Amino acid sequence: MTSAVSIFAPPSLADIDPQDFLRAVNLLQKRSGIVLGAHKRDMAERVLGMRAKAMDIATVNEYLQYLDRNPGAAEWQAFVNAFTINHTAFFREAHHFDILGRFVAARQRPITVWSAACSTGEEPYSIAIQLRESLTNPDQQVSVHATDIDSHAIEVAHAGIYTLDRVKPVPAELLRQYFQRGTGLRAGMARVKAEVRNMVSYQTVNLVSSDWPSDTKYDAIFCRNVLIYFDKATQARVLEGFSRVLKPGGLLFAGHSENLTYLTDSFRLLGQTVYELTPQ
Ligand SMILES: C[S@@+](CC[C@H](N)C(=O)[O-])C[C@H]1O[C@@H](n2cnc3c(N)ncnc32)[C@H](O)[C@@H]1O
């Protein structure tokens, strides 16, 4: 006898075909480099169900088929956005900003920094503030190019508006100087001031594709806490790319758990997960 409950209950996550999960894992990795672990299955199934519904597609299987058959579809961006992990913070790994400060103070030429997986903007704005604070010559040109694969994160970053809770790691003096507290409808929020926002340009860039910013050579690259989502071959490929766009004497900042030494001969460790190009 069939129970009423089994007829009316929503389909359980376990009912979703494991093949669909595998297909989604493959599609995501091929497009973004992100390797989705088996522990993300429940999350993946929820996300895929929501995306299928948003697209008015009856099943997850058909949704994945649609992506597979339409490599240029706009839906790809929403699919990737749904799987990125945007965890970040202002002045995360504070020692990196001290090192960047000393690096800038010792140079009298224009400085361009690439924040290569900038998430919602906390990292590039921290870099921009550090650059301003470290200039010894106010006429020195400094700028930050901030990119991420996640178009939604880029929108948030571009707005530069954060809750007061999120700006807590910003030292009080810098908070006063470079942020504007919201009033009225914006109470409880703080916005990065225009003088800092204007130093940062934003762009959606996929590190595992060929759509990298062209022509620019960087004095420093921040690529923190993103390589961990890629497999080793992809990590090595991205690092080779960085070695081509970093100026001689430039610095590469990696995340606290990212050891690049075993992945590439192009960079050597200076200390505290900061690398420089290996001299030829
Ligand atoms: C954990 S956040 C790190 C943010 C910041 N770098 C930090 O350390 O605080 C990882 C970011 O990497 C981005 N990401 C993942 N795959 C990417 C890819 N293939 N190309 C560019 N960005 C990617 C995600 O969208 C996410 O915003």
The ligand as a MOL file (V3000), in Angstrom:
LIG
                    3D

  0  0  0     0  0            999 V3000
M  V30 BEGIN CTAB
M  V30 COUNTS 27 29 0 0 0
M  V30 BEGIN ATOM
M  V30 1 C 37.4700 32.2100 -0.8770 0
M  V30 2 S 37.3290 33.5270 -2.0190 0 CHG=1
M  V30 3 C 38.8800 34.3540 -1.7490 0
M  V30 4 C 38.7350 35.8680 -1.7970 0
M  V30 5 C 40.0160 36.6460 -1.4940 0
M  V30 6 N 41.0420 36.3960 -2.4750 0
M  V30 7 C 40.5180 36.3340 -0.1110 0
M  V30 8 O 41.4910 35.6070 0.0460 0
M  V30 9 O 39.9130 36.8200 0.8580 0 CHG=-1
M  V30 10 C 37.6020 32.6620 -3.5540 0
M  V30 11 C 37.1860 33.4580 -4.7720 0
M  V30 12 O 37.7190 32.8060 -5.9180 0
M  V30 13 C 36.8080 32.9910 -6.9770 0
M  V30 14 N 37.0690 32.0120 -8.0420 0
M  V30 15 C 36.8030 30.6760 -8.0560 0
M  V30 16 N 37.1590 30.1470 -9.2310 0
M  V30 17 C 37.6730 31.1550 -9.9790 0
M  V30 18 C 38.2060 31.2230 -11.3030 0
M  V30 19 N 38.2840 30.1620 -12.1020 0
M  V30 20 N 38.6260 32.4230 -11.7620 0
M  V30 21 C 38.5430 33.5340 -10.9730 0
M  V30 22 N 38.0410 33.5250 -9.7160 0
M  V30 23 C 37.6110 32.3470 -9.2270 0
M  V30 24 C 35.4560 32.8220 -6.3090 0
M  V30 25 O 34.4270 33.3900 -7.0590 0
M  V30 26 C 35.6810 33.5150 -4.9660 0
M  V30 27 O 35.2490 34.8450 -4.9970 0
M  V30 END ATOM
M  V30 BEGIN BOND
M  V30 1 1 1 2
M  V30 2 1 2 3
M  V30 3 1 2 10
M  V30 4 1 3 4
M  V30 5 1 4 5
M  V30 6 1 5 6
M  V30 7 1 5 7
M  V30 8 2 7 8
M  V30 9 1 7 9
M  V30 10 1 10 11
M  V30 11 1 11 12
M  V30 12 1 11 26
M  V30 13 1 12 13
M  V30 14 1 13 14
M  V30 15 1 13 24
M  V30 16 1 14 15
M  V30 17 1 14 23
M  V30 18 2 15 16
M  V30 19 1 16 17
M  V30 20 1 17 18
M  V30 21 2 17 23
M  V30 22 1 18 19
M  V30 23 2 18 20
M  V30 24 1 20 21
M  V30 25 2 21 22
M  V30 26 1 22 23
M  V30 27 1 24 25
M  V30 28 1 24 26
M  V30 29 1 26 27
M  V30 END BOND
M  V30 END CTAB
M  END
